[in-house]
Amino acid sequence: MISDYVLALKAALASGQKPETVFANLGEVLARRGHSQLLGRILRTLERELGRGATHLEPTLVVARDKDAKSPLVAKLMKELGVDAAPRVIVDDSVIGGAKLSHNHTEIDATYKTALINLYQAITK
């Protein structure tokens, strides 16, 4: 049942209808059919399905600072994954340094954060 609602939502959004209208109509249909308690599960499923292809198929680069996106490490990672296009850059200062590149359901994590976490876990075993 949830998958039916999700398919209908995806079709309505893909047809160009305004999201506000689509979700208002969804609320009305759920209330009319007595399925209001499914709203959260429907929205989580929709979010998961809409985000599934977007983040893994386009190259995504996570770095600590903007200038790190042009580092030799990033060039090496892009060559390893066979990325030709410029990746979408996400600046996340919690990675401390290094880079993480995702493309085509493959991720290479060369961040300092991961290295430090792995070191901590190895020491405390």
Secondary structure, DSSP 8 states (H G I E B T S, - for coil): -HHHHHHHHHHHHHTT--HHHHHHHHHHHHHHHT-GGGHHHHHHHHHHHHHHHHHHHS-EEEESSGGGGGSHHHHHHHHHHT--S--EEEE-GGG-SEEEEEETTEEEEEEHHHHHHHHHHHHT-
